[in-house]
Amino acid sequence: MTNDKPLIAVTGPGKGGFVPWIMTRLAIQRAGGKAVRVHTGCYVPDMQFDGLVVGGGSDISPEHYGEELRELAREDNVRSLRQRLTDSLIFLLRILFSIKLRQSRRDPDRDEMEKQLINRAINEHLPVLGICRGEQLINVTLGGTLHQDATEFYTEVPDVQSIRLVKDVDIVAGSRLAQVIDDTELRVNALHNQAVDQLGEALQVCARDRNGIVQAIERTDRHFVIGVQWHPEYLPRQDSHQRLFHALVASAAENSRLIR
């Protein structure tokens, strides 16, 4: 690239997604990069970029990993007033932040676009950061599978969903993620329904929550391909989470200099 700042492509839905786009754009700018929004309505296959962020959003169609769509687990009809109010608040937050609803919609066109971008970035040795859905799609693109409904695994620790820090994650010591975060323990937010099951080619688990659910993956044979289940873009005041964007931009800048 000829731009002084590395250009980071940030994917998202064709409709909505304004808040996560703005938060991700600001995170990339603070890290020294320049963000460009990419969705199915403006995607150009030969577009130029130095790094890639695959954002959150709708569930990934299970046909991409050889399964059929199954109905998600139903919640108990008997709930307290407090639970109902909490559910209503989460519903409003999901609308505001353009995050998928419980019985989620799917976006096959976006799936295909992002798979193309992931494959291209990996083939061209460009850094990739997958966020929530993005982490899951990295895994699926490389031949892995997903748990369509991760909530069924929350037994010892309840499934709490919030943009605030609500969940403890253990990071594998010596992993690239641990080097970026500079720690092996992290408190994260949680807004996901699906989760990584079988790993794709050349991927390894680098973080799990206290229920054992995969919370982050990384490529073993590339400089920077990391996927996280949480949303670091919503945590601008948390330095540990912002290091993900700084590491991405730094890697993109280095690759850009090598190309020039």
N, C-alpha and C positions, 0 to 999 in steps of 0.2 A: 504494500500500500504506500501511497505517496503522502498521506496525511501524517502530520507530526504525532497526533494521538492515535493509538490503535482503535480500529473500528470494531465494535462489538455488536453483532446481530442478536436481537432479543425477540424471541418468538412469543406469540400470544394468540388469543382468539380473534376471529374476524370482527365479532361484535362484542362490545364491552371490554373489560380488561384494562380500563384507563388507570385505575389506582395502582395495580401492580406494575404496570408499564412505567408510570411516573416514579415510583419508589425504586425500581430497578435502574432506571435511567440515572437518577440522582446518585445511587450507589456507585455506578460505573464512572460517572463524572468525578465524584470525590476520589475515586481510585486513579484518576488520570486518563481515563478512556473516553471515547465518544460512542454513544449508543444509537442504534438505528432500529426502529420497530419493524418487525416482519410478521405478516399474517397472510392468509390465503388470498386476500384481495389485492395484495401488492407484491407478492412473491415473484422474484425473477430467478430462475434456476442458476444463472451464471453470475449472480450478484457477488461482489467482492466484500470480504470481511476478514478480520484478523483473529477473531474469537467468537464464541457462540454461547449464549444463554438460552436454554430451553425452559420456558416458563411453565407455571402451573395452569390448572384449568380443568376441563372436562376429563372424564375417565377415558382410558384407552380401550378401543374396541377389542374384545377378547379374540376375535378372528385373527389378529396379528400374532397370537401365540398359540393357535390351534385349539381354542376352546369356544364353547357356546356361552352366550350371555345367560347368566342365571339371576334369579330374583334375589336381591339383597335381604339379609336377615331382617325380620320385622321386629319393631320395638314393642315392648309390653304396652298394652292399651291403658293399663292402670298406672297413671303417673301423678305425682304430686303437683300442686299449683306451681311450686318453685321450679320443678323440672319443666313444666309447660312454658313458663316465662323464659327460662334459660334457652329452651329450644327455639322460641320465637326470636330471641336476641341473636342467636347463631344464624337463624334464617336471614335476618336483616343484614348481618355482617357479610353473609355469603353474597347477597345481592350487591352490597356496596363494593366489595372487593372482587366481584366477578369470579367467585369460587364455586365449584360445582355443588349442586344440591345432593341430598342423601340418595335418592333414586335418580342417579345422574344422567345427563344427556351425554351423547357422544359426538365426536367431530371427526369423521373419517378423512375428510380433505386435509384437515390440520395434521392428523396422524401421518399421512403420506408426505406432506411437505416437510415436517420435522424429521422424519426418518431420512429423507434425502439430505437434509442439512447435517444431521449427525454423521451419516456415512461419509459425506464429503469432508467434514471437519476432521474426522479420524484419519481418512486417507491422506489428507494434506497436512497432518500433524498440527492442526490448530487446536488451541485449548477449548474445552467444553465444560460448562457448568450446567447441570440439570437440577431444576428446582421442583420438588414434589412430583407432579406429573412428568416433568422433564427427566428426573432420575429414573422413573419407571420406564419411560420410553427409550432411554439409553439402553436399559437392560433388555427390553423387547427387541429393539433394533439389532442388537447383537446376539439374538437367539434365545433370550431368557423368557421366563414366564412370570405371571403376577398372581397374587391372591386377590380375587375380585372384591372380597369384602374382608378387610383386615380387622374389623371390629370384633369378629368372633374369637380372636386370639387374646383379647383383653380380659383376663380372668383375675390374676393376682393384683394387677394395677388397673384402675378404671380407664376407659377411653375418654379422654378429655380433649375437646377441640377448641382452640382459641388462637388468636394472633399473638397473645402474650406468652411468656415463658412458662410452660406448664408441664414439661416432660424432661426427665433426665436421660441422657444418652451417654453410652460408654464407647469411646473411640479406640480403635486398635492402636496400640503403641507401635511406633515405627512406620505407620502408614503415611501416605502423602497428606491425607486429611489432618492427621495429628500434627504433622509438620506445619501445615498452614494455620491451623487453629492455635498451635503451640500449647496443647493440652490434650489429655485423654478423657476428660469429662466435660460435658457441656449441657446446659439447660436450653431447651428449644421450644418453639411453638409447634402446633399440630393442627393441620387442616386436611388430612388425607383420609380417603376411604380404602384405597388399594395399597398394596405393598409388594415389594420384590419377593418372589418365590425362588424358582431355580435361576441361577446366575447365567448371564450371557457369556459369550466367548471373551476370554482374557479379562474378566471382571472379578473382583474380590470384594467381600463385605469389609467395610472399614468402620462401621458403627452400628450398634443395636441399642434399642431401648430396654428397659428392665423386664419387659415381657419376651424379649428375644426377637422382636420384629426388626427386620433390617431397616436402618435409618440412614445409611449412606453406603455408596459403592464407589469404586474407583477402578480405572483401567490399570492393569499391571505392566503394560509394555508401552505406555505413552507418557509424555511429559505431564500433561494436565488434562485428565478426563475424570471429573468428579460429579457424582449425583447425590443430592441430599434430599431427604424426605420432608424437611421443614422449609420455612419461608424466611431466609435471611434478609430479604429485601424489606420486610416489615419491621426490622430491628435496627434502625439506623444509628441508635446510640449504643449498640452492643459491639464493641471493638472486635471481639472474637468472631462474630458473624460477618462483619464487614471485611475481615481478612480474606474471605473467600473471593470477594470481588477484586480486592487488591492483587491477590495471587493470580487471578484470571487475567487481569489487565497487564500485569508484569510479564506473564508468559506470552501474551499476545504481542506485546511490544518487542520482546526479545525475538520472536519468530519473524516479526515484520522487519526488524533490523537485519536479520540473517538473509532474508529474501532480497532486500535492497543491496 
